[in-house]
Amino acid sequence: MNVLTPNFPPLAFVDIETTGGNSDRDRITEVAVITLQDGQLFKWSRLINPGVFIPRNIQILTGIDPSLVENEPFFHDIAKEIYEQLEGKVFIAHNARFDYGFLKASFKRCELDFRAKVLCTVKLSRLLFPEQARHNLDTVIASHGLQVSARHRAMGDAEVLEQFWNVCVRQFGVARLQEAMKQLIANPSLPPKIDQKVIDAIPDSPGVYLFYAENRTPIYIGKSNSLRTRVMGHFSSALSVRKEMKLSMQVADIDWIETAGEIGALLLESKLIKEKLPSLNIKLRRSKDLCAWQFLLNENQILTPQLVRHDDLQPGIQDNLYGLFYSRHEANKTLQSIAKKNELCEGLLGLEKLLPGKPCFGFQVKQCRGACVGVEAINAYHLRLMTALKKFKVGVWPFKTAIGIKEGNELHVTDHWCYLGTAINEDEVFELLSTGKPEFDLDIYKIIKKFLKTMDKDRILKLEKPTNYEEFVG
């Protein structure tokens, strides 16, 4: 029995064990819920057959191996039972975003819409014990002398959370803990012009959301893998974050566009920000001063940088490009930084004026190896220059055709680092390929390049003919 917290709403101290950290791919292997209501304590836990492979390192960490769960129910078999353990209670967990997110995703696969007020004990520890350098569970255990029955097992860790709660009550009192709960639990008030029905209609799925002012002028565009959660996050921060407060005061309407996943959300967000120019988006706005360096041999057979400006840029086609940069100032600053870091000659790079037969200033202060006066062989200088520039090289388009990137039932059509649009059928693919290549966009380039590095090759379709779309998605 626990008589320390009679004045609180029903509390559920929750911990889960999983096969990994990805709620889309991995599955839950154990759930524990300790309920504290009206001073009474009730403990419930259950092993779960994840239906997927349990990695060896997870088995070692948790002690949960396939033989332990092979005869246990699957999550969908006991989803309603778990739901009942949590319903109507404040959800308390350490790094609560993980536990809550995993359970929410698991319930969603069972067509159960789970929502709860969430209190993270990491945040609670930071708020009440700011003198602690760290707030992970092992530190919390050590700092407060908590008893651990089974670390990295669901019930063992849930018991630790309940003990920590009692420490907080004893040390700070019920009133202070109630105040801390009110401060930490995300339960934001909506902007005055936004109806709760609008929020309820927003799905908790990947996509892009658009905030409008009263005259339907776009003021902010964002993306998220969980649209409703992200939108509500703006409003929960409105009282403490100036930018969010400004946004909350202006927003009069909300639109959203669902996507099949993260890639589609990123591409669509970048595209819409350039098209609609919302007033509070700065980072992804279109740059008219985009530029890059090319290195060409001058009359003395020395590689010299030339700045290629926006109108002459053909990224993905031009092989000899280094950058890209949003402005001439950024290009010069980056080149200067490369020169200093690698002891390259700023005179030969055009960053300072060279007098005939005289060394650059960097050589005099031992920041240049002397290529400007023949102390360093020019071939050695060129080799070091090209090595230093390697990570800045703009990739040439690695395909002979446009490609489609598969994500769910969607196909993101791209060509030479440019995003043409997203298609869901063969006609749309053909239409996108027929509209011509759009203007190069640096943000789109970064998104596509990042995903192509790690993406499975079977998710990439070379679009030599639009008729192979059905074969690809089938």
Summary of the structure (lengths in Angstrom):
residues: 474
radius of gyration: 28.6
end to end distance: 57.9
largest distance: 89.1
contacts: 1425
relative contact order: 0.07
helix: 42%
strand: 19%
